[in-house]
Amino acid sequence: MNIKESYVAAEGQYVRANGIDIHYLDQGEGEPLVLLHGGMVSTNLIWAGVPVAYASSMDKLAEHFRVIAPDTRGCGKTVHTEGPVTFDLLADDVEALIDVLGLERPLITGFSDGAITATVLGIRHPNAVQAIVNHAGFDEFDPQAPTFAMMRQLLGGSPEATEPDPDAAARMFQGSDEMRPMFELMKQDQDSGQGQGHWRSYLRLSWDRTTQHPGYTYADFAKITAATLILAGTATTSAVSSRPSRPTASFQPESWQCYPATAITSRRLRSKRRSSSSNVSSPAEGSNEDDDHPSGRREPAVTSARARSRTRLLRSAP
């Protein structure tokens, strides 16, 4: 089945949850897996082949799971009503979606914006899901992370900007050979979902949650009871961490796969790691492998010690 066929098979529909009509795709059978897309992208087929979107992974995942992939509030075909779109609100949207669809503690994975939402969901609603994968949504839980100034530069034209400026954002994107194609796809996607010029509204809605700390720190990870995997890397030009993130697990090359297959995960995380055949390995008690956080706090390897002992990966078919 090719990509276009997979999206014909995926059932696009709406459900009323948390006061809005959430558009989502529903594909496959089996254990439910909720996919939360990152910023700038949606569930639209237009993103097939773009590594920061889940579009090209739907077929493979649907062979093993019932995949629920919503457009988040204000993005794609899910219309926002009024007020700021915070990560708290997005997490509550997902919790309501899970409840309305009758999903029994599904698995959830998100990329970037979606990863932060999935993690906040685990903090705010500990019993909503049984396992979380946070892919590229880690640094935002550090109040001092440079991510926020970077997003003010991107969306407002300056690291000191106090409000969004879609025109400045357009100039920033169009001035980059790498980002220009993604920006054009984003405009086409957002405008096709909610009308001409919605891309401007989408960038404005993204401002509050992406340019300031969400209100949760690494200490709040202790509230998460679901098995949790955090994927972070520094080997890309977009990495914002000032120090390397210590890998906490190794993968059997033909047994594990992270989605979407970005530049980081496609390398199968080849670095110095302990081998593990089916479970995440936690650092031994008293180990000095943990890196000190720039702010002086100790970084959790995956999540709280209680949850870390039970952390596992989502296994794909061998």
Residue, then its C-alpha position, 0 to 999 in steps of 0.5 A: m500500500n502506498i502513502k496515498e492509499s494509506y490515507v484513503a484507508a485512514e478514516g478522517q473524521y471529527v469528534r466533539a471533545n473539550g468543547i471543540d470538534i477535533h479532526y483525527l485519522d483512525q487507521g489499523e486495528g489492535e492496541p490503540l496508539v495516539l500520535l501527536h504531530g509536531g509544530m508546523v505540520s498536521t495529519n495532512l497527506i501533504w507531509a508524506g515524505v517529510p521526516v518531522a511528520y508522521a504521514s509516512s509512518m502511518d502504514k507501518l504503525a497501522e500494521h500493529f496498532r489502531v492509530i489515532a492521529p488528531d490535528t491539534r487545536g488550531c492546526g490543520k482541520t481542528v478549529h480553535t475557538e478563543g484564547p491562548v493555546t497552551f500545552d495544558l489546553l492541548a493535553d486536556d484536549v487529548e485526554a478528552l479525545i481519549d475519553v470520548l473515543g473510549l480508549e483504554r489507557p492507550l500508548i501515546t507518542g509525540f514529536s516536538d510540540g506533540a512530545i511536550t503535549a504528551t508529557v504534559l498529559g502524563i503529568r496532568h492526567p497520570n492514568a490517561v495513558q500506559a506509555i509515553v514516547n517524548h521525541a524531541g520535546f525535552d529541553e522545553f522543560d528547562p526554564q533557561a533553555p535557549t529554545f524560547a529565545m530561538m522561537r521568539q526570533l523565528l516567530g517574532g523577528s527578534p529574541e526580544a520580541t513580545e508578540p508574534d509577527p507572521d511577516a517577520a516569520a515568513r522572511m525568516f523561513q524564506g531566507s533559508d534554503e532548508m526551511r523555505p519548502m517546509f514553510e510553503l507546505m505549512k501555508q498550503d496545509q493550514d490554508s486548505g484546512q481553515g481558509q486562506g491566510h490561516w497560516r498567519s493565525y496558526l503562527r500567532l496561536s503558536w506564539d504563547r506556548t513556544t516562546q515561554h516555559p510551559g510551567y513544568t520542570y524536570a522535577d514534575f516528571a516524578k508525577i508521571t506514572a506511565a512508562t516513558l521514553i525520552l529521545a533527545g539528541t545534539a547531533t543536529t543543527s537544530a539542537v538547543s542543548s548546551r551539553p550532550s544528552r546521555p543515551t539511556a538505552s540501546f536498540q537491537p538494530e533490526s528489532w526497534q524503530c523510532y518514529p518518525a525516522t528523523a536524522i537522529t533516529s535513523r542512525r539507530l542511536r549508534s553511540k556508546r550504550r549498554s545492549s538491551s534486547s527488549n527493555v530500557s536499561s536504567p543506569a545503575e544506582g550510584s552510577n556517575e553516568d548522569d550529566d549535570h544539567p546546566s542549571g545545576r539540577r540533575e537530569p532524570a534519565v527517563t522519568s521518575a525512579r519509580a516509573r524508570s524501573r518499569t520503562r519499556l519501548l514500544r516494540s515493532a515487528p521483528 
